């Protein structure tokens, strides 16, 4: 009796898999070269979810192949150990594995027991325009965790962007197959690609911005290290870094409330933004702490700007008094690592607070050699 019942189920599963594989084959995308548009999606997923590994994966017949990968050198893995193979079985939802060690499906998986030591996985299926799940955009971490609602929605949005890319690819494949020269369609396609690039750039900007103040967040400041133009200005000349802290901010929050505290953070961010120059960078590291990077700038130039920021904050007319302490250092990439420069700036900020707050203290010591 069991065999009679399971046979139609097996046939249905085989038919679904055949349709899914045919949809993937029609795209002619497996084993193609890397493409910036897909790499951007992986980078956005990594940044949005704060994960060390992000992938745009496609589930082929006997393997999972990565169209884009961040944080791993693997190009493909056997399908039988693939997390994404499980994810595509529910095409309309994110599959999230909080701790693979505690999940019976994956506890003995080679990817969990060995490299890359997967503990956390989240993957949103990538669908074709016909609704076939051909892969997933996914993030992996080495420690147990969970996504927040904004990260889940962001991952779903990125999967939809991957679907649009596949639609564009499918469209181009059809055009090549029929050797058609419809100029209007080509112009519309190019316009769509440009709109997609702009939308991806917008998603990236959102992922790198602090939602309260509009300044760069910690991930946005980190991303500057991948910007060759910024790093050329840092490496080829002295640069300055300031860490700034709103004085007695916890006391303000306790006495006036968090809404007033948020108003203060926004006002301080506006003062910083209005005083830095084109080509300078400012961010909110978290809480009441801000950072400013001045590429190709010496200490005296940066000190003058930092003092203007301090005075601007002191003169704010808000519901609670506010001042700011600033620790300022001059760095040199040839002599000092980024971590060392930030540690020195943090020590200088502490000196400013210890000296009475509401002041700029600049470190004029000889820079430490690595």
C-alpha positions as a Markdown table, in Angstrom:
| # | Residue | x | y | z |
|---|---|---|---|---|
| 1 | Unk | 0.0 | 0.0 | 0.0 |
| 2 | Unk | 2.8 | 2.4 | 0.8 |
| 3 | Unk | 4.4 | 1.8 | -2.6 |
| 4 | Unk | 1.2 | 2.5 | -4.4 |
| 5 | Unk | 0.7 | 5.8 | -2.5 |
| 6 | Unk | 4.3 | 7.0 | -2.9 |
| 7 | Unk | 4.6 | 6.4 | -6.6 |
| 8 | Unk | 2.5 | 9.4 | -7.7 |
| 9 | Unk | 4.3 | 11.5 | -5.2 |
| 10 | Unk | 7.7 | 10.5 | -6.7 |
| 11 | Unk | 6.4 | 11.2 | -10.1 |
| 12 | Unk | 5.2 | 14.7 | -9.1 |
| 13 | Unk | 8.6 | 15.4 | -7.5 |
| 14 | Unk | 10.5 | 14.2 | -10.6 |
| 15 | Unk | 8.3 | 16.3 | -12.8 |
| 16 | Unk | 8.9 | 19.4 | -10.7 |
| 17 | Unk | 12.6 | 18.8 | -10.7 |
| 18 | Unk | 12.6 | 18.3 | -14.5 |
| 19 | Unk | 10.8 | 21.6 | -15.0 |
| 20 | Unk | 13.2 | 23.4 | -12.6 |
| 21 | Unk | 16.3 | 22.0 | -14.3 |
| 22 | Unk | 14.9 | 22.9 | -17.8 |
| 23 | Unk | 14.4 | 26.5 | -16.6 |
| 24 | Unk | 18.0 | 26.6 | -15.4 |
| 25 | Unk | 19.3 | 25.1 | -18.6 |
| 26 | Unk | 17.5 | 27.7 | -20.7 |
| 27 | Unk | 19.3 | 30.5 | -19.0 |
| 28 | Unk | 22.7 | 29.1 | -20.1 |
| 29 | Unk | 24.3 | 30.7 | -17.1 |
| 30 | Unk | 26.0 | 27.8 | -15.2 |
| 31 | Unk | 29.8 | 27.9 | -15.6 |
| 32 | Unk | 29.8 | 31.4 | -17.0 |
| 33 | Unk | 32.3 | 34.0 | -16.1 |
| 34 | Unk | 31.9 | 36.3 | -13.0 |
| 35 | Unk | 29.7 | 39.4 | -13.6 |
| 36 | Unk | 29.7 | 42.6 | -11.6 |
| 37 | Unk | 25.9 | 42.7 | -11.3 |
| 38 | Unk | 25.8 | 39.3 | -9.5 |
| 39 | Unk | 29.0 | 40.2 | -7.4 |
| 40 | Unk | 27.2 | 43.3 | -6.3 |
| 41 | Unk | 24.2 | 41.3 | -5.0 |
| 42 | Unk | 26.5 | 39.1 | -3.0 |
| 43 | Unk | 28.4 | 42.1 | -1.6 |
| 44 | Unk | 25.1 | 43.8 | -0.6 |
| 45 | Unk | 23.9 | 40.6 | 1.1 |
| 46 | Unk | 27.1 | 40.3 | 3.0 |
| 47 | Unk | 26.9 | 44.0 | 4.1 |
| 48 | Unk | 23.2 | 43.9 | 4.9 |
| 49 | Unk | 23.4 | 40.8 | 7.0 |
| 50 | Unk | 26.9 | 41.3 | 8.5 |
| 51 | Unk | 27.9 | 37.8 | 7.5 |
| 52 | Unk | 31.4 | 36.7 | 6.5 |
| 53 | Unk | 30.2 | 34.6 | 3.5 |
| 54 | Unk | 27.6 | 35.6 | 0.9 |
| 55 | Unk | 26.7 | 33.6 | -2.2 |
| 56 | Unk | 24.6 | 33.8 | -5.4 |
| 57 | Unk | 24.1 | 30.1 | -5.9 |
| 58 | Unk | 22.5 | 28.0 | -8.6 |
| 59 | Unk | 21.4 | 24.4 | -8.0 |
| 60 | Unk | 22.4 | 22.3 | -11.0 |
| 61 | Unk | 21.7 | 18.6 | -11.5 |
| 62 | Unk | 24.3 | 17.2 | -9.2 |
| 63 | Unk | 26.0 | 20.2 | -7.7 |
| 64 | Unk | 25.5 | 23.7 | -6.3 |
| 65 | Unk | 27.5 | 26.2 | -8.4 |
| 66 | Unk | 28.3 | 29.8 | -7.3 |
| 67 | Unk | 27.7 | 32.6 | -9.8 |
| 68 | Unk | 29.0 | 35.0 | -7.2 |
| 69 | Unk | 30.8 | 34.4 | -3.9 |
| 70 | Unk | 32.2 | 36.6 | -1.2 |
| 71 | Unk | 34.2 | 35.1 | 1.7 |
| 72 | Unk | 35.0 | 31.7 | 0.2 |
| 73 | Unk | 37.1 | 30.2 | -2.6 |
| 74 | Unk | 34.7 | 27.4 | -3.3 |
| 75 | Unk | 33.2 | 27.4 | -6.8 |
| 76 | Unk | 30.8 | 24.5 | -6.3 |
| 77 | Unk | 29.8 | 21.8 | -3.9 |
| 78 | Unk | 28.0 | 18.5 | -4.3 |
| 79 | Unk | 24.2 | 19.0 | -4.3 |
| 80 | Unk | 23.8 | 16.3 | -1.8 |
| 81 | Unk | 25.4 | 18.5 | 0.9 |
| 82 | Unk | 23.9 | 21.7 | -0.3 |
| 83 | Unk | 21.9 | 23.9 | 2.1 |
| 84 | Unk | 20.4 | 25.8 | -0.9 |
| 85 | Unk | 19.0 | 22.5 | -2.2 |
| 86 | Unk | 16.8 | 22.5 | 0.9 |
| 87 | Unk | 16.0 | 26.2 | 0.5 |
| 88 | Unk | 14.6 | 25.9 | -3.1 |
| 89 | Unk | 12.0 | 23.3 | -1.9 |
| 90 | Unk | 10.0 | 26.2 | -0.4 |
| 91 | Unk | 10.3 | 28.9 | -3.2 |
| 92 | Unk | 8.2 | 31.5 | -1.5 |
| 93 | Unk | 10.1 | 31.9 | 1.8 |
| 94 | Unk | 13.5 | 32.4 | 3.3 |
| 95 | Unk | 15.1 | 29.3 | 4.8 |
| 96 | Unk | 17.0 | 30.1 | 8.0 |
| 97 | Unk | 19.1 | 27.7 | 10.0 |
| 98 | Unk | 20.0 | 29.3 | 13.3 |
| 99 | Unk | 22.5 | 26.6 | 14.4 |
| 100 | Unk | 23.4 | 23.8 | 12.0 |
| 101 | Unk | 24.8 | 21.8 | 14.9 |
| 102 | Unk | 21.3 | 21.6 | 16.3 |
| 103 | Unk | 19.5 | 20.9 | 13.0 |
| 104 | Unk | 19.1 | 17.2 | 12.2 |
| 105 | Unk | 19.3 | 17.9 | 8.5 |
| 106 | Unk | 22.8 | 19.4 | 8.7 |
| 107 | Unk | 24.4 | 18.3 | 12.0 |
| 108 | Unk | 26.6 | 15.8 | 10.2 |
| 109 | Unk | 27.1 | 17.8 | 7.0 |
| 110 | Unk | 30.7 | 18.0 | 5.8 |
| 111 | Unk | 30.3 | 21.8 | 5.5 |
| 112 | Unk | 29.4 | 22.0 | 9.1 |
| 113 | Unk | 31.9 | 19.6 | 10.5 |
| 114 | Unk | 34.8 | 21.0 | 8.3 |
| 115 | Unk | 35.5 | 24.0 | 6.1 |
| 116 | Unk | 33.9 | 26.4 | 6.0 |
| 117 | Unk | 32.4 | 25.4 | 9.4 |
| 118 | Unk | 28.8 | 26.5 | 8.7 |
| 119 | Unk | 26.8 | 27.3 | 11.8 |
| 120 | Unk | 24.3 | 29.8 | 10.5 |
| 121 | Unk | 22.6 | 29.8 | 7.1 |
| 122 | Unk | 19.9 | 32.0 | 5.5 |
| 123 | Unk | 18.9 | 31.7 | 1.9 |
| 124 | Unk | 16.1 | 33.2 | -0.2 |
| 125 | Unk | 15.3 | 31.2 | -3.4 |
| 126 | Unk | 15.9 | 32.9 | -6.7 |
| 127 | Unk | 13.0 | 32.3 | -9.1 |
| 128 | Unk | 12.7 | 32.5 | -12.9 |
| 129 | Unk | 9.9 | 34.5 | -14.4 |
| 130 | Unk | 8.0 | 31.2 | -14.6 |
| 131 | Unk | 8.3 | 30.7 | -10.8 |
| 132 | Unk | 10.9 | 28.0 | -10.9 |
| 133 | Unk | 13.4 | 28.1 | -8.1 |
| 134 | Unk | 16.8 | 27.7 | -9.7 |
| 135 | Unk | 19.0 | 28.8 | -6.8 |
| 136 | Unk | 19.3 | 31.1 | -3.8 |
| 137 | Unk | 21.0 | 34.2 | -2.6 |
| 138 | Unk | 22.3 | 33.2 | 0.8 |
| 139 | Unk | 24.5 | 34.3 | 3.7 |
| 140 | Unk | 26.6 | 32.0 | 6.0 |
| 141 | Unk | 28.2 | 32.6 | 9.4 |
| 142 | Unk | 30.5 | 30.6 | 11.6 |
| 143 | Unk | 28.5 | 31.2 | 14.7 |
| 144 | Unk | 24.8 | 30.7 | 15.6 |
| 145 | Unk | 22.6 | 33.7 | 15.1 |
| 146 | Unk | 19.3 | 35.0 | 13.5 |
| 147 | Unk | 18.4 | 37.7 | 11.0 |
| 148 | Unk | 16.3 | 40.6 | 12.1 |
| 149 | Unk | 13.1 | 41.5 | 10.1 |
| 150 | Unk | 14.8 | 44.2 | 8.1 |
| 151 | Unk | 17.6 | 41.8 | 7.0 |
| 152 | Unk | 15.1 | 39.1 | 6.0 |
| 153 | Unk | 13.2 | 41.7 | 3.9 |
| 154 | Unk | 16.5 | 42.9 | 2.4 |
| 155 | Unk | 17.6 | 39.4 | 1.5 |
| 156 | Unk | 14.2 | 38.8 | -0.2 |
| 157 | Unk | 14.6 | 42.1 | -2.1 |
| 158 | Unk | 18.0 | 41.0 | -3.3 |
| 159 | Unk | 16.6 | 37.7 | -4.5 |
| 160 | Unk | 14.0 | 39.6 | -6.5 |
| 161 | Unk | 16.8 | 41.6 | -8.0 |
| 162 | Unk | 18.5 | 38.4 | -9.0 |
| 163 | Unk | 15.3 | 37.3 | -10.7 |
| 164 | Unk | 15.3 | 40.6 | -12.7 |
| 165 | Unk | 18.9 | 39.8 | -13.8 |
| 166 | Unk | 17.8 | 36.4 | -14.9 |
| 167 | Unk | 14.9 | 37.9 | -16.8 |
| 168 | Unk | 17.4 | 40.2 | -18.6 |
| 169 | Unk | 19.6 | 37.3 | -19.4 |
| 170 | Unk | 16.7 | 35.2 | -20.7 |
| 171 | Unk | 15.6 | 38.1 | -22.8 |
| 172 | Unk | 19.1 | 38.5 | -24.3 |
| 173 | Unk | 19.3 | 34.8 | -25.0 |
| 174 | Unk | 16.1 | 34.8 | -26.9 |
| 175 | Unk | 17.2 | 37.8 | -28.9 |
| 176 | Unk | 20.5 | 36.1 | -29.8 |
| 177 | Unk | 18.6 | 32.9 | -30.7 |
| 178 | Unk | 16.2 | 34.5 | -33.2 |
| 179 | Unk | 18.8 | 37.0 | -34.5 |
| 180 | Unk | 16.3 | 39.8 | -34.0 |
| 181 | Unk | 17.2 | 43.5 | -34.4 |
| 182 | Unk | 14.4 | 45.3 | -32.7 |
| 183 | Unk | 16.1 | 48.6 | -31.7 |
| 184 | Unk | 13.2 | 49.6 | -29.5 |
| 185 | Unk | 13.5 | 46.5 | -27.4 |
| 186 | Unk | 17.2 | 46.8 | -27.1 |
| 187 | Unk | 16.9 | 50.4 | -25.9 |
| 188 | Unk | 14.3 | 49.3 | -23.4 |
| 189 | Unk | 16.6 | 46.5 | -22.2 |
| 190 | Unk | 19.5 | 48.9 | -21.8 |
| 191 | Unk | 17.3 | 51.3 | -19.9 |
| 192 | Unk | 16.2 | 48.5 | -17.7 |
| 193 | Unk | 19.8 | 47.4 | -17.0 |
| 194 | Unk | 20.7 | 51.0 | -16.1 |
| 195 | Unk | 17.7 | 51.3 | -13.8 |
| 196 | Unk | 18.7 | 48.0 | -12.2 |
| 197 | Unk | 22.3 | 49.3 | -11.6 |
| 198 | Unk | 20.9 | 52.4 | -10.1 |
| 199 | Unk | 18.6 | 50.5 | -7.9 |
| 200 | Unk | 21.4 | 48.2 | -6.7 |
| 201 | Unk | 23.5 | 51.3 | -6.0 |
| 202 | Unk | 20.6 | 52.7 | -4.0 |
| 203 | Unk | 20.3 | 49.5 | -2.0 |
| 204 | Unk | 24.1 | 49.6 | -1.3 |
| 205 | Unk | 23.8 | 53.2 | -0.2 |
| 206 | Unk | 21.0 | 52.3 | 2.2 |
| 207 | Unk | 23.0 | 49.4 | 3.6 |
| 208 | Unk | 25.9 | 51.7 | 4.3 |
| 209 | Unk | 24.0 | 54.6 | 5.9 |
| 210 | Unk | 22.9 | 55.1 | 9.5 |
| 211 | Unk | 19.1 | 55.3 | 9.3 |
| 212 | Unk | 18.9 | 58.0 | 12.1 |
| 213 | Unk | 21.6 | 60.5 | 11.0 |
| 214 | Unk | 22.2 | 59.7 | 7.4 |
| 215 | Unk | 25.9 | 59.5 | 8.0 |
| 216 | Unk | 27.9 | 56.4 | 7.0 |
| 217 | Unk | 27.5 | 53.5 | 9.4 |
| 218 | Unk | 30.3 | 51.2 | 10.6 |
| 219 | Unk | 29.9 | 49.0 | 7.5 |
| 220 | Unk | 30.0 | 52.1 | 5.2 |
| 221 | Unk | 33.2 | 53.4 | 6.8 |
| 222 | Unk | 34.7 | 49.9 | 6.4 |
| 223 | Unk | 33.7 | 49.9 | 2.7 |
| 224 | Unk | 35.9 | 52.9 | 2.1 |
| 225 | Unk | 38.9 | 50.5 | 2.3 |
| 226 | Unk | 37.7 | 48.9 | -0.9 |
| 227 | Unk | 37.5 | 52.3 | -2.7 |
| 228 | Unk | 40.7 | 52.7 | -4.6 |
| 229 | Unk | 40.4 | 56.5 | -5.0 |
| 230 | Unk | 40.0 | 57.0 | -1.3 |
| 231 | Unk | 42.8 | 54.6 | -0.4 |
| 232 | Unk | 45.2 | 56.3 | -2.8 |
| 233 | Unk | 44.6 | 59.6 | -1.0 |
| 234 | Unk | 45.2 | 57.8 | 2.3 |
| 235 | Unk | 48.3 | 55.9 | 1.3 |
| 236 | Unk | 50.1 | 58.6 | -0.6 |
| 237 | Unk | 49.9 | 61.4 | 1.9 |
| 238 | Unk | 49.2 | 61.9 | 5.7 |
| 239 | Unk | 45.6 | 61.7 | 6.7 |
| 240 | Unk | 43.7 | 62.6 | 9.9 |
| 241 | Unk | 41.1 | 60.7 | 11.9 |
| 242 | Unk | 38.9 | 62.1 | 14.6 |
| 243 | Unk | 36.7 | 60.2 | 17.1 |
| 244 | Unk | 34.0 | 62.3 | 18.6 |
| 245 | Unk | 31.6 | 61.5 | 21.5 |
| 246 | Unk | 28.6 | 63.4 | 22.7 |
| 247 | Unk | 29.3 | 64.4 | 26.3 |
| 248 | Unk | 27.2 | 62.8 | 29.0 |
| 249 | Unk | 24.8 | 61.4 | 26.5 |
| 250 | Unk | 23.4 | 58.6 | 28.8 |
| 251 | Unk | 22.6 | 61.3 | 31.3 |
| 252 | Unk | 20.7 | 63.3 | 28.7 |
| 253 | Unk | 18.8 | 60.2 | 27.6 |
| 254 | Unk | 17.9 | 59.4 | 31.2 |
| 255 | Unk | 16.8 | 63.0 | 32.0 |
| 256 | Unk | 15.2 | 64.2 | 28.8 |
| 257 | Unk | 14.2 | 60.9 | 27.1 |
| 258 | Unk | 15.3 | 59.0 | 24.0 |
| 259 | Unk | 13.4 | 61.2 | 21.6 |
| 260 | Unk | 15.4 | 64.2 | 22.6 |
| 261 | Unk | 18.5 | 62.0 | 22.5 |
| 262 | Unk | 17.8 | 61.1 | 18.9 |
| 263 | Unk | 17.2 | 64.8 | 18.1 |
| 264 | Unk | 20.7 | 65.6 | 19.5 |
| 265 | Unk | 22.4 | 62.9 | 17.5 |
| 266 | Unk | 20.7 | 64.2 | 14.3 |
| 267 | Unk | 21.7 | 67.8 | 15.1 |
| 268 | Unk | 25.3 | 66.8 | 15.8 |
| 269 | Unk | 25.4 | 64.8 | 12.6 |
| 270 | Unk | 24.2 | 67.9 | 10.7 |
| 271 | Unk | 27.0 | 70.0 | 12.3 |
| 272 | Unk | 29.6 | 67.5 | 11.3 |
| 273 | Unk | 28.2 | 67.2 | 7.8 |
| 274 | Unk | 28.1 | 71.0 | 7.3 |
| 275 | Unk | 31.7 | 71.5 | 8.3 |
| 276 | Unk | 33.6 | 68.7 | 6.5 |
| 277 | Unk | 34.8 | 69.3 | 3.0 |
| 278 | Unk | 34.1 | 67.5 | -0.3 |
| 279 | Unk | 36.2 | 64.4 | -0.2 |
| 280 | Unk | 36.1 | 64.0 | 3.6 |
| 281 | Unk | 34.1 | 61.2 | 5.2 |
| 282 | Unk | 32.0 | 61.1 | 8.4 |
| 283 | Unk | 30.2 | 58.2 | 10.0 |
| 284 | Unk | 28.3 | 57.2 | 13.1 |
| 285 | Unk | 30.0 | 54.2 | 14.7 |
| 286 | Unk | 27.1 | 53.5 | 17.1 |
| 287 | Unk | 25.5 | 55.1 | 20.1 |
| 288 | Unk | 26.8 | 58.6 | 20.5 |
| 289 | Unk | 30.2 | 58.0 | 18.8 |
| 290 | Unk | 31.1 | 59.6 | 15.5 |
| 291 | Unk | 34.2 | 59.3 | 13.3 |
| 292 | Unk | 35.6 | 61.7 | 10.6 |
| 293 | Unk | 38.3 | 60.8 | 8.1 |
| 294 | Unk | 40.2 | 63.5 | 6.3 |
| 295 | Unk | 42.3 | 62.0 | 3.5 |
| 296 | Unk | 45.4 | 64.0 | 2.3 |
| 297 | Unk | 45.1 | 66.4 | 5.3 |
| 298 | Unk | 47.6 | 67.4 | 7.9 |
| 299 | Unk | 46.9 | 67.8 | 11.6 |
| 300 | Unk | 46.6 | 71.6 | 11.7 |
| 301 | Unk | 44.0 | 71.6 | 8.9 |
| 302 | Unk | 42.0 | 68.9 | 10.6 |
| 303 | Unk | 42.3 | 70.6 | 14.0 |
| 304 | Unk | 40.7 | 73.7 | 12.5 |
| 305 | Unk | 37.7 | 71.8 | 11.1 |
| 306 | Unk | 37.3 | 69.8 | 14.3 |
| 307 | Unk | 37.2 | 73.0 | 16.4 |
| 308 | Unk | 34.5 | 74.4 | 14.1 |
| 309 | Unk | 32.5 | 71.2 | 14.7 |
| 310 | Unk | 33.0 | 71.5 | 18.5 |
| 311 | Unk | 31.8 | 75.1 | 18.5 |
| 312 | Unk | 28.9 | 74.3 | 16.2 |
| 313 | Unk | 27.7 | 71.6 | 18.6 |
| 314 | Unk | 28.1 | 73.9 | 21.6 |
| 315 | Unk | 26.0 | 76.6 | 19.9 |
| 316 | Unk | 23.1 | 74.3 | 19.1 |
| 317 | Unk | 19.7 | 75.5 | 20.5 |
| 318 | Unk | 18.0 | 72.3 | 21.6 |
| 319 | Unk | 15.8 | 71.1 | 24.4 |
| 320 | Unk | 18.9 | 69.8 | 26.3 |
| 321 | Unk | 22.4 | 71.3 | 26.5 |
| 322 | Unk | 24.9 | 69.4 | 24.3 |
| 323 | Unk | 28.7 | 69.4 | 23.9 |
| 324 | Unk | 31.1 | 67.1 | 22.2 |
| 325 | Unk | 34.6 | 65.8 | 22.9 |
| 326 | Unk | 36.9 | 65.1 | 20.0 |
| 327 | Unk | 40.2 | 63.1 | 19.8 |
| 328 | Unk | 42.2 | 63.9 | 16.7 |
| 329 | Unk | 45.3 | 62.1 | 15.3 |
| 330 | Unk | 47.4 | 62.3 | 12.1 |
| 331 | Unk | 48.1 | 59.0 | 10.5 |
| 332 | Unk | 50.4 | 57.6 | 7.9 |
| 333 | Unk | 49.6 | 54.3 | 6.2 |
| 334 | Unk | 53.3 | 53.6 | 5.6 |
| 335 | Unk | 54.0 | 53.8 | 9.3 |
| 336 | Unk | 50.9 | 52.8 | 11.1 |
| 337 | Unk | 48.1 | 50.3 | 10.5 |
| 338 | Unk | 44.4 | 51.3 | 10.5 |
| 339 | Unk | 43.8 | 49.5 | 13.7 |
| 340 | Unk | 46.7 | 51.3 | 15.4 |
| 341 | Unk | 45.5 | 54.7 | 14.2 |
| 342 | Unk | 42.0 | 54.1 | 15.5 |
| 343 | Unk | 43.3 | 52.9 | 18.9 |
| 344 | Unk | 45.4 | 56.1 | 19.1 |
| 345 | Unk | 42.4 | 58.2 | 18.2 |
| 346 | Unk | 40.4 | 56.4 | 20.9 |
| 347 | Unk | 43.1 | 57.1 | 23.5 |
| 348 | Unk | 43.1 | 60.8 | 22.5 |
| 349 | Unk | 39.3 | 61.0 | 22.8 |
| 350 | Unk | 39.7 | 59.6 | 26.3 |
| 351 | Unk | 42.2 | 62.3 | 27.1 |
| 352 | Unk | 39.7 | 65.0 | 25.9 |
| 353 | Unk | 37.0 | 63.6 | 28.2 |
| 354 | Unk | 39.4 | 63.3 | 31.1 |
| 355 | Unk | 40.5 | 66.9 | 30.6 |
| 356 | Unk | 37.0 | 68.2 | 31.1 |
| 357 | Unk | 35.1 | 67.4 | 27.9 |
| 358 | Unk | 33.9 | 69.9 | 25.3 |
| 359 | Unk | 37.3 | 70.2 | 23.7 |
| 360 | Unk | 39.5 | 69.0 | 20.9 |
| 361 | Unk | 42.6 | 67.1 | 21.9 |
| 362 | Unk | 45.1 | 66.3 | 19.1 |
| 363 | Unk | 47.8 | 63.7 | 19.4 |
| 364 | Unk | 51.1 | 65.3 | 18.4 |
| 365 | Unk | 53.3 | 62.4 | 19.3 |
| 366 | Unk | 55.5 | 60.6 | 16.8 |
| 367 | Unk | 53.5 | 57.9 | 15.1 |
| 368 | Unk | 54.1 | 54.4 | 16.2 |
| 369 | Unk | 56.0 | 52.1 | 13.8 |
| 370 | Unk | 54.6 | 48.7 | 13.1 |
